[in-house]
């Protein structure tokens, strides 16, 4: 959910309450009341606190799936009926239907942070044109050019870990800085310093806001799901800390993009050798330059820099936590890494254990992202009446059996990505377990291909599947894990209490409720 970036302040909540009154006055009755689901403990919050603020993310959601199946109704704020969907056939339909779009809360947040001309916000032909022009820069072959740069960033990270005065440290800030550095250099050809102190500071503020969650934010988000974009744009100009930081990142990113594009266009016009980065590739490519204008590329700067930055850092944090929880697997992985030639010339793809930990050899079947998808729930809304099919028949509250459900325009639907990736009929009885070896034992997924990357929805699916940035993120995870695991051992501190929580994305948090992943990090010396 998009709590922190959208609202999270008393003034925004107050304005949202006004919107709630308008919403209640115009609201139509639900047509999904016959779908079974968990009882609601509260009219104000419905099941939202159980879903979004449990002790640990999934405490209720994963249990509801076992009890009510992969297609059930739950209550949002103020008694609103919503749907939770993790059924593969229903997900496939919802991800591909032109009548289902991002819920207003997400659409509003994307507009504020990335801008209306970003590939995230565009629709139809405009979206297809942008994706077609951008994708060539993110193929596996193109991304491989950035491997030396990622290796340097990983080595710098290892040096920072080695300089730490204490064995127990929070790895989240270091990983976040590294992923922003990699994104900046790979996409723009700029170092972290080149981004400018103001951009980096405001990016850190946005990341911190995205890692917060509260009852007030859940309430405001429930209201915000019905606020039109035009109204939200007015609200976003309030002088609150959250809105100011997000607006500033958007403005600075746009100016940065314009500066970078002008510099690189001058290089192209003079016939000089272009830098090895994504923007240079796109501007130098004759095929891409015919489709993608300079203004188009400028408008993508913030989304390309930030969309996967902190989510990659969070995934790496969860990965290191799992290695600390499974020391025997960590030791086997270290032996494998050390037996290979450092990962150069494609050797990363020849490490079965590493690829089982991150991805399978023949597809992006990530065990870490299976259990820790960056966005475990994505909110969608129907913009027309639709009829949603699902894999197996369900029994409604009136005792009828059906394999499809009519859903009225304006219904909010939660796509249960994390729930789908734990469905026992699809992934096995041990679906809740961290088990990298499942990817070495044949096909770990029983069912029709759904996601574009080996049946996982960690990068979504359908026309708005994430750009090829996933190739960059995959390589980044491979390189970083190889570098760190070969040089350090990771263990849990005695008082470790890290748990997973949902804010804007899935994050690790410590006992105080703050984002963090403390690990005992010990340098391994060669014999």
C-alpha positions in Angstrom: 0.0 0.0 0.0 1.0 3.6 -0.5 0.4 5.0 2.9 3.4 7.1 3.7 4.0 8.8 0.4 0.3 9.6 0.0 -0.7 10.9 3.4 0.6 10.0 6.9 -0.1 13.5 8.4 -2.9 14.8 10.4 -3.8 17.6 8.0 -3.9 15.2 5.0 -6.1 12.9 7.1 -8.5 15.7 7.9 -8.9 16.7 4.3 -9.4 13.0 3.4 -12.3 12.8 5.9 -14.1 15.5 4.0 -13.6 13.3 0.9 -15.0 10.3 2.9 -18.3 12.2 3.6 -18.6 12.8 -0.2 -17.8 9.2 -0.9 -20.4 7.8 1.6 -23.0 10.1 0.1 -22.4 8.8 -3.4 -21.5 5.2 -2.6 -23.3 2.3 -4.2 -24.0 -0.9 -2.5 -21.6 -3.9 -2.9 -22.4 -6.7 -5.2 -19.8 -9.1 -3.7 -21.4 -9.5 -0.3 -22.1 -13.2 -1.1 -18.4 -14.0 -1.3 -17.2 -15.5 1.9 -14.3 -14.1 4.0 -13.1 -13.3 7.4 -15.3 -11.6 9.9 -14.7 -7.9 10.4 -13.6 -6.8 13.9 -14.3 -3.1 13.3 -16.5 -0.9 11.1 -13.9 1.9 10.9 -10.9 -0.3 10.0 -12.6 -3.5 8.8 -9.9 -6.1 8.3 -7.3 -3.5 7.3 -5.3 -3.5 10.5 -5.2 -7.3 10.4 -4.0 -7.2 6.8 -1.6 -4.2 6.9 -0.5 -3.9 10.5 -0.2 -7.4 12.0 2.7 -8.3 14.3 4.4 -9.8 11.2 3.2 -9.4 7.7 1.0 -12.3 6.6 -0.1 -13.4 10.1 -3.7 -13.1 9.1 -3.6 -13.0 5.3 -1.8 -16.4 4.8 -4.2 -18.0 7.3 -7.2 -16.5 5.6 -6.0 -18.1 2.4 -5.9 -21.5 4.0 -9.4 -21.1 5.5 -11.3 -19.2 2.7 -9.3 -20.1 -0.4 -7.6 -18.0 -3.0 -10.6 -15.7 -3.7 -12.4 -14.1 -0.8 -14.0 -10.9 0.5 -12.7 -8.8 3.3 -13.7 -5.5 4.8 -11.8 -2.3 4.1 -12.2 0.9 6.1 -15.8 2.1 6.8 -17.4 -1.3 6.0 -16.3 -1.3 2.3 -16.3 -4.7 0.7 -13.0 -5.6 -1.1 -11.7 -8.7 -2.7 -8.5 -10.5 -2.1 -7.3 -12.6 -5.1 -4.5 -15.1 -5.3 -6.1 -17.6 -7.6 -3.8 -17.9 -10.7 -6.6 -17.8 -13.3 -8.2 -14.7 -11.7 -4.8 -13.0 -11.4 -4.1 -13.6 -15.0 -7.4 -12.1 -16.0 -7.0 -9.1 -13.7 -3.5 -8.3 -14.8 -4.3 -8.4 -18.5 -7.8 -6.9 -18.5 -8.1 -3.3 -20.0 -11.0 -2.8 -17.6 -8.8 -3.2 -14.5 -6.3 -0.4 -13.5 -4.2 0.7 -10.6 -6.3 1.8 -7.7 -6.5 5.6 -7.2 -4.2 5.5 -4.2 -1.4 4.0 -6.3 -2.1 6.0 -9.4 -2.0 9.2 -7.3 1.2 8.2 -5.7 2.9 7.4 -9.0 1.7 10.7 -10.5 3.2 12.6 -7.6 6.5 10.8 -7.4 7.2 9.8 -11.1 5.1 12.3 -13.1 2.3 11.9 -15.6 4.6 11.2 -18.5 6.5 8.4 -16.9 6.1 4.9 -18.3 4.2 3.9 -15.1 1.5 6.5 -15.6 1.0 6.3 -19.4 -1.7 4.0 -20.9 -2.6 2.5 -24.2 -0.5 3.3 -27.3 1.6 5.9 -25.4 2.6 3.2 -22.9 3.4 0.6 -25.6 5.5 3.1 -27.4 7.6 4.0 -24.3 8.1 0.4 -23.3 9.1 -0.6 -26.8 11.7 2.1 -26.9 13.1 1.5 -23.5 13.3 -2.3 -23.4 16.3 -2.7 -25.7 18.5 -1.0 -23.0 17.5 -3.6 -20.4 18.1 -6.9 -22.2 20.4 -9.5 -20.5 23.1 -8.7 -23.1 22.9 -5.0 -22.6 22.9 -5.3 -18.8 26.0 -7.5 -18.8 28.0 -4.4 -19.8 27.4 -3.0 -16.3 28.8 -6.0 -14.5 32.3 -4.4 -13.9 30.6 -1.3 -12.4 28.4 -3.4 -10.1 31.4 -5.4 -9.0 33.2 -2.2 -8.0 30.1 -1.1 -6.0 30.0 -4.5 -4.3 33.7 -4.2 -3.4 33.1 -0.8 -2.0 30.3 -2.2 0.1 32.6 -5.0 1.4 35.2 -2.4 2.4 32.5 -0.5 4.4 31.5 -3.7 6.2 35.2 -4.4 7.0 35.7 -0.9 8.5 32.7 -1.2 10.8 33.8 -0.9 14.4 31.2 -3.4 15.6 30.3 -6.9 14.5 26.6 -6.4 14.8 25.4 -3.9 12.3 22.3 -2.8 10.4 22.9 -3.7 6.8 19.9 -1.8 5.4 21.4 1.7 5.0 24.6 0.4 3.4 22.6 -1.7 0.9 20.3 1.2 0.1 23.2 3.5 -0.6 24.8 0.9 -2.8 21.7 0.2 -4.9 21.1 3.9 -5.5 24.8 4.2 -6.6 24.4 1.3 -9.0 21.2 2.7 -10.5 22.7 6.1 -10.9 25.9 4.9 -12.6 24.2 2.2 -14.8 21.3 4.4 -15.9 22.8 7.9 -16.1 26.5 7.3 -16.0 26.7 9.5 -12.8 28.3 8.7 -9.5 26.4 9.1 -6.3 28.2 12.4 -5.8 27.1 13.6 -9.2 23.5 13.3 -8.3 23.9 16.1 -5.9 23.6 16.2 -2.1 20.0 17.6 -2.2 18.7 14.8 -4.4 20.4 12.2 -2.2 19.0 13.7 1.0 15.5 14.0 -0.4 15.7 10.5 -1.7 16.6 9.3 1.8 13.6 11.1 3.2 11.3 9.5 0.7 12.8 6.1 1.5 12.2 6.7 5.2 8.6 7.8 4.6 8.0 4.7 2.6 9.2 2.6 5.6 6.6 4.0 8.0 3.2 2.8 8.8 0.5 3.6 11.4 -3.3 3.3 12.1 -3.8 6.8 10.8 -2.1 6.0 7.6 -4.2 2.9 7.1 -7.3 5.0 7.6 -6.1 7.8 5.3 -5.2 5.2 2.7 -8.7 3.6 2.9 -10.2 7.0 2.2 -7.6 7.9 -0.4 -8.5 4.9 -2.5 -11.5 7.0 -3.6 -9.9 10.4 -4.2 -9.8 11.5 -7.8 -6.4 12.4 -9.2 -7.4 16.0 -9.7 -8.3 16.4 -6.1 -5.2 14.6 -5.0 -3.0 17.0 -7.0 -4.5 19.9 -5.0 -3.9 18.1 -1.7 -0.3 17.2 -2.7 0.6 20.9 -2.6 0.0 21.1 1.2 3.3 22.1 2.9 3.7 18.8 4.8 7.1 17.1 5.2 6.0 14.1 3.2 4.6 16.0 0.2 7.5 18.4 0.2 10.1 15.6 0.0 8.3 13.8 -2.7 7.7 16.9 -4.8 11.3 17.9 -4.4 12.6 14.5 -5.6 10.3 14.7 -8.6 11.6 18.2 -9.4 15.2 17.4 -8.9 15.0 14.2 -10.8 13.5 16.0 -13.8 16.2 18.6 -13.8 18.8 16.0 -13.4 17.4 14.0 -16.3 17.3 17.2 -18.5 21.0 17.9 -17.7 22.1 14.3 -18.4 20.2 14.1 -21.7 21.6 17.4 -22.9 25.2 16.3 -22.1 24.8 13.0 -23.8 23.1 14.5 -26.9 26.1 16.8 -27.3 28.4 13.7 -27.3 26.2 12.0 -29.9 26.1 15.1 -32.1 29.9 15.5 -32.0 30.4 11.8 -33.0 32.3 11.1 -29.8 32.4 7.8 -28.0 29.4 7.5 -25.8 29.6 6.4 -22.1 28.5 2.9 -21.1 25.2 3.6 -19.5 21.5 3.2 -20.3 20.8 6.8 -21.3 23.8 6.9 -23.6 22.6 3.6 -25.2 19.1 4.9 -25.8 20.3 8.3 -27.2 22.9 6.7 -29.4 20.6 4.0 -30.8 19.3 5.0 -34.2 16.3 2.7 -33.8 15.4 4.0 -30.3 16.0 7.7 -31.0 13.3 7.6 -33.8 10.7 6.6 -31.2 11.9 8.2 -28.0 12.2 12.0 -27.8 14.6 13.8 -25.5 11.6 14.9 -23.4 10.3 11.3 -23.2 13.6 10.2 -21.8 13.9 13.1 -19.3 10.4 12.1 -18.0 11.6 8.6 -17.1 14.5 9.7 -14.9 12.9 9.4 -11.5 11.1 6.1 -12.1 14.3 4.5 -13.6 16.4 5.7 -10.7 14.1 5.0 -7.8 11.5 2.4 -8.7 13.8 -0.6 -7.8 16.4 1.0 -5.7 15.2 0.4 -2.2 13.2 -2.7 -3.0 16.4 -4.3 -4.2 18.1 -3.3 -1.0 15.3 -4.8 1.0 15.4 -8.0 -0.9 19.1 -8.3 -0.3 18.5 -7.6 3.4 16.0 -10.5 3.5 18.4 -12.7 1.6 21.2 -12.1 4.1 18.8 -12.7 7.0 17.9 -16.1 5.5 21.5 -17.0 5.1 22.1 -16.1 8.7 19.1 -18.3 9.7 20.5 -21.2 7.6 24.3 -21.4 8.3 24.7 -24.8 6.6 23.3 -23.5 3.3 25.4 -20.3 3.7 28.6 -22.5 4.1 27.7 -24.5 1.0 27.0 -21.4 -1.0 30.4 -19.9 0.1 32.2 -23.1 -1.0 30.5 -22.9 -4.4 31.4 -19.2 -4.9 35.0 -19.8 -3.9 35.3 -22.7 -6.3 34.4 -20.5 -9.2 36.4 -17.8 -10.9 34.8 -14.8 -9.2 31.8 -14.7 -11.5 33.6 -13.1 -14.5 32.6 -13.9 -18.1 29.1 -15.2 -17.1 30.3 -17.5 -14.3 27.5 -16.2 -12.1 25.1 -18.3 -14.2 27.1 -21.4 -13.5 26.5 -21.4 -9.7 23.5 -23.7 -9.0 23.2 -22.8 -5.4 23.5 -19.1 -5.9 20.9 -19.3 -8.7 18.6 -21.4 -6.5 18.9 -18.8 -3.8 18.3 -15.9 -6.2 17.0 -17.5 -9.5 16.9 -20.8 -11.2 19.2 -21.5 -14.1 16.5 -21.5 -16.7 14.3 -18.7 -15.5 13.8 -16.1 -12.8 12.5 -18.4 -10.2 13.6 -16.6 -7.1 13.2 -18.3 -3.7 14.0 -15.0 -1.9 11.5 -13.0 -3.9 9.0 -15.9 -3.7 8.8 -15.4 0.0 9.7 -11.7 0.1 8.1 -10.0 -3.0 8.8 -6.3 -2.8 5.1 -5.5 -3.3 3.2 -8.4 -1.7 -0.2 -6.8 -2.3 -1.1 -4.5 -5.2 -4.3 -2.6 -5.3 -6.4 -2.5 -8.5 -9.8 -1.2 -9.3 -12.4 -2.1 -12.0 -13.1 0.8 -14.4 -15.9 -1.2 -16.0 -18.1 -4.1 -14.9 -16.2 -7.4 -15.3 -16.7 -11.1 -14.8 -13.6 -12.7 -13.1 -13.0 -16.4 -13.6 -11.0 -18.6 -11.2 -9.4 -22.0 -11.3 -11.7 -24.0 -9.0 -15.3 -23.4 -8.1 -16.1 -21.6 -4.9 -19.1 -21.8 -2.6 -20.8 -18.5 -1.8 -22.5 -17.6 1.5 -25.9 -18.7 0.1 -24.5 -22.2 -0.8 -24.2 -21.8 -4.5 -21.2 -23.1 -6.4 -19.6 -20.9 -9.1 -16.4 -20.6 -11.1 -16.8 -16.9 -12.0 -17.9 -13.8 -10.2 -19.4 -10.6 -11.7 -17.7 -7.5 -10.2 -19.1 -4.1 -10.4 -17.2 -1.0 -11.7 -15.3 0.7 -8.9 -14.7 -2.4 -6.8 -11.3 -2.4 -5.1 -9.3 -5.7 -5.6 -6.2 -6.7 -3.7 -3.9 -8.8 -5.8 -2.3 -11.2 -3.3 1.1 -11.6 -4.8 2.7 -13.0 -1.6 -0.3 -15.2 -1.1 -0.1 -16.6 -4.6 3.5 -17.4 -4.1 2.6 -19.5 -1.1 -0.3 -21.4 -2.5 0.2 -25.0 -1.5 -1.6 -26.5 -4.5 0.9 -24.7 -6.7 4.1 -24.7 -4.7 3.8 -27.8 -2.5 3.0 -28.5 1.2 6.3 -26.7 2.2 5.3 -23.5 0.4 5.8 -21.4 3.6 9.4 -22.7 4.0 12.6 -21.0 2.7 13.9 -23.8 0.5 16.3 -22.8 -2.3 16.7 -26.5 -3.2 13.2 -26.6 -4.6 14.6 -24.9 -7.7 17.1 -27.7 -8.2 14.5 -30.5 -7.9 12.7 -30.0 -11.2 9.7 -27.7 -11.7 8.7 -26.2 -8.3 5.5 -24.8 -9.7 2.4 -26.9 -10.6 0.2 -24.9 -12.9 -0.1 -22.6 -16.0 2.6 -20.0 -16.5 1.4 -16.8 -15.0 4.2 -14.3 -14.4 6.6 -13.4 -17.1 9.5 -14.7 -15.0 9.0 -18.3 -14.2 5.6 -18.0 -12.6 6.5 -15.5 -10.0 4.6 -12.2 -9.8 7.4 -10.3 -8.0 7.7 -8.1 -11.1 3.9 -8.3 -11.8 2.5 -9.4 -15.1 0.4 -8.3 -18.1 1.0 -5.2 -20.1 2.4 -3.3 -17.1 5.0 -5.9 -16.2 8.1 -4.1 -14.8 10.6 -3.0 -17.4 13.7 -5.0 -18.1 15.3 -3.4 -15.1 14.9 -6.8 -13.5 17.9 -8.0 -15.5 20.0 -5.3 -13.8 18.6 -6.2 -10.4 19.2 -9.9 -10.9 22.8 -9.2 -11.8 23.2 -6.8 -8.9 22.0 -9.4 -6.4 24.3 -12.1 -7.9 27.3 -9.9 -7.8 26.7 -8.5 -4.3 25.9 -11.9 -2.7 29.0 -13.4 -4.3 31.2 -10.6 -3.0 29.8 -10.6 0.5 29.4 -14.3 1.1 32.9 -15.1 -0.1 34.4 -12.6 2.4 32.1 -12.5 5.4 29.9 -14.8 7.5 26.5 -13.6 8.6 24.8 -14.7 11.8 21.8 -13.5 13.8 22.6 -11.5 17.0 21.4 -13.2 20.2 18.6 -10.6 20.7 17.6 -10.7 17.0 13.9 -9.9 16.4 13.7 -8.9 12.8 10.3 -9.3 11.2 8.8 -8.5 7.9 6.3 -5.6 7.7 4.4 -3.9 4.9 4.8 -0.2 4.4 5.1 1.0 0.8 6.9 -2.2 0.1 7.8 -5.2 2.2 10.6 -4.2 4.6 12.5 -5.8 7.6 11.9 -4.1 10.9 13.4 -4.4 14.3 11.8 -4.5 17.8 11.3 -0.7 17.9 9.2 -0.9 14.7 11.9 0.9 12.7 13.3 -0.4 9.5 16.4 -2.4 10.0 18.2 -5.8 9.7 20.9 -6.2 12.3 23.4 -9.0 11.6 26.7 -10.2 13.1 29.2 -9.8 10.3 32.5 -11.5 10.6 35.4 -11.3 8.2 36.5 -14.7 6.9 40.3 -14.9 6.5 41.8 -17.1 3.8 43.8 -20.1 5.1 
